[in-house]
Amino acid sequence: MRVCGVGIKAATACLAIVDFSDGELSYQKLGEKKLELKDDADSANVRSLASSIESFATQHKIDKFVIKQRQKTGAMASGGITFKIEGLFQMQKKADVCFVSAQALTKVSKTNFGAIPDSLARYQNDAFLAAAAFIQKNENG
Amino acid sequence: MISFKIEEVAEVFRESVEMLSKKIEFTKIDKKAVSGFVLFGKHQILNDEVAVKFYHTTAGVSPEPQKLATLKHPNILRVNDAEEVDDDFAFFVAPYCAAGDLDDLMCLGTLGVKEAIDLVAKVTSAIAYLHSEGFIHRDLKPQNIFLTEKDEPAIGDFGSVIVQGAGGYTISLTKHSLLYRPPEDILYNHFHQTGDIYQLGILLFQLLGGHLPYDEIEWLNSIQTKRYLNLHFPENQIFAGECIEKKICGGKLLDFSTLPKWVDNKVVALIRKAVRVDPNKRHASASDFQIALHNVKSKVQDWQVVEEWAVTRIKGLEYRVLIDENSRIQKRRVGSWKNDNTFDGESIGEAVVFVEGKI
């Protein structure tokens, strides 16, 4: 199974692809690890991001996108653009989309399953942990 | 019906053409296509203008013609019909695009920076799809990308498409447009997926206004030109071809100094990466390249060419820079243009830097 973890902050979605087979996780190196939506008022730009997500899912044969959940309300609520980006991931038809909580990321990070690979860029940590948390949860039923 | 002499069509294709003529009223033949020839006509039942391309195939390397008809992407021209003629040739039927191709679009003038990036990003999304289906295009150039009725770019020539081999590349047995051939194709007859990215890089360079001469003699230096002129056909063409191949293999095909001064260095860096001589140092995949195009688009200033001016908008003000050795700047919020006398430079490069300094 090929899972792409997604961590969305401000106007940027960070990506990390993780393959899972025979009980082993393996992180796949990516050329472009970030998708940005700097001008969300420009419809062409939003469509361009949607197309980029679809191409990414198609070409990398992603089975599932796993997005780290963010707060929608309160003092720690995430910005509106993050939810716009999230919607674009949900709109693409190439791969399923599901969510994992911030607590699940913390939990998996304390296990071997969530050991951060050396080649991972720091800003990809949440994306990797989101993928690892989803896989661990699925493994344990 | 065929409104030209059937003798103009090579004997091997006549049976197919006559069979197709029961459905299509053929009006024109174009024999200049590099890897085959094209017939134009009107589908009598659908009442659509169509183009029929006959092309050379290689068993085990070219995709089944019928497979082309299953390709579905908004930036790939829909193939209505496709069949084998014999073991060596096949044809496909696709809609005729009256708006022409990207070469025609470039003839109308230089495109805006973001418009050019957008066009290439859309073609790249089609290539990402083709790659995911196990194909490599090999002949991405302005003449093979058409504009649909909705002004969307669509890849419209599949005569060069091959099935990707197990090693991530395919031995390239047929040759396509020399200018767009990646170095590894010239040196080793290897065509990788990143060969398509190389061609997309050249396409972006051209759409942004970079100079890529189509006349072979323009590629030669003064000594080479002298020798070229002393040779007869076909030796002169072979010689010019070898000179161009050396440039391609040395990574010197694109002269980046010909790009307009308003093309941002971030875009230039992106093109440089796409056209690296070493295929492993290019963008790893078409989707990588598409993401890079998408991300860079929001980081660069958009400039449009309007007559002899380069025009941009910053914080509600419109600025225009005269495209001339002695440049000047004018600005306006609404109404008539006024000279910006705070600019004391001369060159267009200085003028662009001055205007972008107001961001």
Interface residues (C-beta under 8 A of the other chain):
Chain A: L30 G31 E32 K34 L35 E36 L37 K38 D39 A44 N45 S48 L49 S51 S52 E54 S55 F56 T58 Q59 H60 K61
Chain B: D118 A121 K122 T124 S125 A128 Y129 H131 S132 H283 A284 S285 A286 S287 D288 Q290 I291 A292 H294 N295 K297 S298 K299
